[in-house]
Amino acid sequence: MKSLNFYLVTDTHYFEPSLGASGKEYDEYMKGEQMCLAENANIVKAVFREIANDSDADIVLIAGDLTKNGEKESHKGFIKELYKLRDAGKKVYVITARHDFNDSPRGYKNDGFVPVEGTSRSELYELYHDFGYSDATLFDEKSLSYVAEISKGVRLLAINCDGQSEKEKGSIDENLMKWIEKQAKKAKDDNCFMFAMNHYPIIPSVPIFDLVGDAKLKNWRTVAEVFPEWGINLVFTGHMHIQSVNEYINKNGKKFYDVCTSALVGSPGKYRKIEIAEDRHVKIESKDIPSFDWDLGGLSPREYLDKRFHSMIQYKINRALSGKGIKAAAGKVINKMTLKSTGRLLFIKVPKELQGEKLLDVAAEIGVSIFAGDMPYKEGNPKGELIIKGLKRFKPIIKIAEKRIIKNDNITDLADVLLRSVGKAGEFSDNDTIIKL
């Protein structure tokens, strides 16, 4: 194989502006939303212009959740943008996911919301025929998965594991596994390098996500064990709107890598440029979304997206604390708490430079940082040290929680899982790194 350069984009959640994105109902909805909606189309167009102008890479992969909630007009608008990429000389390969068919589509107008025409799963093949399916050398009709030779000696395995039913959702079933095994064997027999694209992360992006049912492929360990045996060592994923690069070593010592990328239209607003060299070194470069046509209030695009995510986290925490009586009183107290007052309660000394920071501001900051990747909260980091000390104080309570809420035999120390989720470990950066396959 020759060296291959391509772009990886995921979770565009494209929303057609004409459907409406304003009013009281819209404002209320956006309080709890991480991603931009009114600004969405302008962000997508700005990124696609950047990609179109790069003559170094003529392939674009898009890993699912193409539209907000399967609005027919959003599909039409997004496909127009894909044709612009194609007209600029780019070959585009997509997979679809659950947000692309009949997921309560609606627009926001006149201070309310209005239902809009949705899209059935059966329509997706025809809609996106020119963006992957028309180039497919092999196609699985039931799952809408396909194989395409995107460069001489290089095959893309585009896996679609979002079936019609909830039971099928987010799992590679037995039939699809057999189909994949067959295609992997054929690639090996033909002396072709094969890598995969799947909407759901196959390896949980951070350890705590292994406890969240929808945060990764349901049968992820089975898949991560057998894929490297079949010669598939690399997958590009999305769904969780997070930047992560993770390694899994199976029982035979073979390595498998999952590169998960954030939503394009929400914090941290990243997409990737990938180079797979002839010696199968994979260079991963993360790119920020460029300036786009919108009043950002003097902020950079990244600051604008981070501000939305930060306020969303605070809103959800406050909702969880809202209520009457003791709960309401506790909510008011927590809203006023600083790291200094929190430290006093836990008998933890807080560094002077951190004492005045609000507890909820720091909680939101940590949430934003987790999704941005390369989490800094570990030994040697002042806030990381505080988290470590706090978890030690709460360890008896955490142990009780383990027995009640953890049904996963692979997790035996919840405190350790929490620490590894907020403090990045391992040799690979979540944003810019090189993997040796």
N, C-alpha and C positions, 0 to 999 in steps of 0.2 A: 504494500500500500504506500501511496505518497502522503506527505504531510497534508492534513486537512484542517481548514479553519471554518468555523461556523459560529453563529449567534444562538444563544439559548434564552428564550423569553417564556414566562409562564404567568398564569392567572391575570390575564389582561382585563377580565371582567368588563368588557366593552359595553358601554351604555349609550344608546343613541340619544343625543341631546333633545331631539324633537319630542321624545316621550314625556319630557317634563322633569325638572329637578329643582323645584323651588316651592316655597310655601310653608305653612305651619307643620303639616304632616312630615314634609321632607326634613325640616329643621329638627324635629323631634327624633326622627329615624336616624339622622346623622350623628346625634349625640352618642349613640352606641355603635357606630360604624368605624372600622379602621381605615377602609379604603375611600378614596375620592369617588364621587358619583358625578356631580355637575362638571367637574374638571376632567373627568375620565377620558373622553374622546380627544381632548387637546394633548393630554399626556401621551396617549398611544401614538398619535400622529407625529409628535415631536421625536419620540424614540425611533419610530419607523423611518423618519427622515434621516436620522443619524446613521441608522443601519444601511439605508439605501445609498448613502454617500460614501460608504466604506468599500473600496474596491478590493480589499484584502480578503474578504469573506463573502462568498456568494450563496451560502446556505443559511436558512433560518429555521430553527426548531421551536415549536410553541406547544408547551406541555399541558394543555387543557384548561378548563374554565375560561373559555374564550369570551363569553358574555356575562353580564351581571346575573340574570336569572332566566336565560333562554328566550328573551324577547325576540320575536321574529325580526323586528326592525333593527335591533342591535346586531343580529347576525348579518343582515344585509349591509349595514354600515361598516361592520368589521371586515367583511369580505371585500368591500371596495378598497379598504386600506391594504389588504393582502394583495390585491391585483396591482396596486401601486408598487409594492415591493417586487412583484414578479416583473412588472414593466421596467423596473430598474435593474433587472438581470439577476434577481435572487430566486433561488428555488426554495419554496416554503413547504414544510412538512408539519402538520398539526395532528393532535389527537383531541378529542372532545371529552368532557366530563359532566358531572351531575348539574352544574350550573348552566349547562348548554341546552337542557330540554325541560320545559314545563316545571320550573321551580318558582311558582307564585309570581309570574311576571307582572310588573305594574309600573306606572309612571306617577309623577307627583305634580299635580296641577291644582290651582284654585284653592290652596290651603288644605287639600285633601290628597288622596291617591286614587288613581283610576286603573282598573285592570286593562291589560293590553294583550294582543295576540301572542301566544306562546309558540313553542316549537316542539314537535314530537321527536323522539329519538330516531324514529324511522326516516326522518327527513335529513338527518345530519350527513349521511353519506353523500347524498346528492349536492347538498349545500357546499360541502368541503371537498368535492371530488377533485378539483384542480390543485389541491394543496396536500398532496401525499398519496391519496388513493389512485390517482391517474398514473402515478409513477410506480405503484406497488408491483412487485414481482410475485408476491404471495399475499393473500387476503383471507382473513377469517370473518365470514359474514355475520356470525352470531355476535361476536364481541366487538366488531369494527376495528380489530387489530390488523396490522399489516407489516410487511417487510419491504424496504426499498433500498436499492443499491445507490447510495447518495454520492459515491465516488468510486473509482475503480478499486475493487478489492475491499470496499468498506460498506457494510450493510447496517441500516438502522432498523431495529426492532421496535416498532411503535405499538405499545401495549395499551389497550383500552379495557379497564376493569370496572367500568361503571354501568352495570346492567340495569334493566328496567326495575327490578325488585330491590327492596332493602337488603334481602339475603345475598343478592349478587353484588351489591355495592361494596367497592373497596376490597375485593378479594379476587385473586387469580384462581379460578376454579379448576377442577381436575381436567376438564376438556381443553381449556386454554393452556394449561401447563403441558399437556401432551403435544399440542400444536406448537408451542414455543420450543420444546425439546427437539421436535422434528426439524424446525427451522434452524436451530443452533447447530444441529448435526450436519445439516446441508451446508451451512456456512463454513464449518470446519472442513468438510470434504472438498469444498470448492476453494479452500485456502483463503477465505475472506475473514477479515476482522469484523466482528459484530458487537455493537453496543446497543443499549436500550434507552427508551424514553417511556416513562410511566407517570401518570398524574400523582398518585399517592406515593409518599416516601416509602421505600422498602425498608430502610433502616430508620428507626425513630430519630428525628432531627436532634433532639436533646433527650437524655435518659428519662425524664419525667413523662415524656410523651408516650412512652411504652404503656403507661397506665390509662391513656386516653384512647378510647376505641376507634375514633374517626381520624386520629392523628397520623396513622400509618397503615400500610397494607395489613389486613386482618391476619393473614397467614405469612407474615413477613419473615419469620425465622426459617420456615420451610423453603421459601423462595431464595433467601440469602444463602442457604446451605447448598442448594442444587444449581443455581445459576453459574457459579464459578466452575462447578464440575462440568457444565455444558460448554464452557468457554466464554460465558458472558460475565465480564468482570466489572462493568461500568454501567450505571444508570443515571439519567438526569430526570429529576422529579420536581414537583411543585406542591400545590394544595395547602400547605401549612403557612405560606406567606413568610417563610423564614430562610435565612442564609445559613446553610450548613454543608459541611463536607465530612462524611463519616466512612470509616473502614470497618468491615466485618471479616473475621477470619474463620472459615468453616472448620469442621472437625478434622479435615484432611490437610489443614494449613493453607488452603487456597484463599486468596483475598478477593473481596468484593467491595466496590466503592459506590456510594450514593451521594450525588451532588444535587442538593435541593436549593431552589432559588426563590427569592421573595416574590410576592405579587408585584406586578409592574406599577400598579396605581395606588399602592399604600406603603407606608414606612416598612423597610428602609428604601423602597423604590429602586431596586437593582435589576439588572439583567446581566448576562454573561457573554464574554467572548472566549471561545474555546479553541485551542490548537491541539490536535492529536498528531504528534510527530511520527516519522517512519519507525523510530525505535519504540513507539507506543508510550512515550512520555506525554502526559496530558497536562497542558498548561491552562490554568483557569484564571481568568481576569474578570473581576466584577466592575461594572460600570454604573454610575449614578444616572438617573434620568436627567436629561438636559432641561434648560429653561423652556417653559411652555407658555402658551398664550393665556395668561390669567393674572389677576391682581394678587400677588403673593404677600402683599403688605410689607414689602421690604425684606422678606425672608428668602433664603435660597430654596430651591425645590426640596432638598433634603430636610431643611429646617421646617418647611411648610408641612411635609408629610409626617415628620416626627411630632410636631405640635398636635396634629389631629390624633395620632395614636396615643400620645400622652394624655390628652383630654378624654379620649374614649375610656382608657383604663381607669382614670379617676372617676368618671361618670359611673362606670359599672361597680366600682368599689363603693361609692356613695349610695347607689341603689341597693346594694346588698346590706348596707348598714342602715337604710331608711326603715321607718316603721313608727310604732308608738311605744310609749312607756320606756322601759329599760333599754330597749334596742335603739330608740331615738336618742336617748341621753348618751349612750355609749358612742353612737355615731358622731355626735357633736364633740365629744372628748377626743376621739381618734382624729377628727379633722384638724384639731388644734395641736396635736402632739408633734413635738420635734424629736430629732434623734437624741437630743440631750435628755428630754423627759422619758423617752422610751428606754434609754440606757439606765436611768435611775430605777425604773420599774423592774428591770432585769438584772440589776446590780452589775452593769457593764460600763466600763469607762469609755466614753466617746471622745475621740480626738477633738480638740478645740475648734479646728476649722470646719468640722461637720456638725457641731452641736445645734446650730440654728436652722438646719435644713428640716423641712416638714416631712413627717413620716410618709404621708401619702404621695408626696412629690417623689421621694426616693423609690417607693414601690412602683410608681409609674415609670420612672427612669430605668429601673431594673427590667421591667417588662419590655420596654422599647429595645433595650440592649440585647436581650435574649434573641429577639427576632432579627436584629442586625448582625448577629454572629460574633464570634471571637469574644465571648463574654469575659469581662475582666475581673469578676468578683470572686477572687481566690486569695490565698496567702500572699502577702506583700502588697495587696490593694487595700486601702483603708476601709472602704465599705465592705469588701470581701471579708476582711478580718471581723467586722461587726456581725456579718451574716453567720460566720463560723461560730462565733461566741454565742449568738442568739440561738442557733440550732442546738448547741450543747445544752443550753438552759432548758430548751423544750424537748430534749431527747426522751424523757419518760412519757410525755404526752404523745410524741411521734410514734413511740413503740406501741402504744395502745391503738393509735390510728392504723398502724400497719396490720394488726390482727383483724380489724373491722372492715377496712376498705380495700386491702390489696388481695386480689385473687390471682395474681401473677406469680407463679412459682420461681420465676427468674429474678424477682426483686425481693431481697431479704433485708435490706437496710435502706429505709426511706430517707433518712437524714443524709446518707451518702449520695443517694440519687438526686436529692435537691441540690446538694453542693456541686455535683458534677453538671447539673443543668444550668447553674448560674456562673460557673467558672470553667471556661473552655480548657479541655485537656487533649492531649494527643499532638501529633506532629503536623497536622494539616490545619492551615487557616481556613475559616469558613468563607473567606472572600477571595483571596488571591493565593494560589498555591500550585504546586506541581505534583502530580501523582505518577508513579512509575508502575505501569501495569505489568 
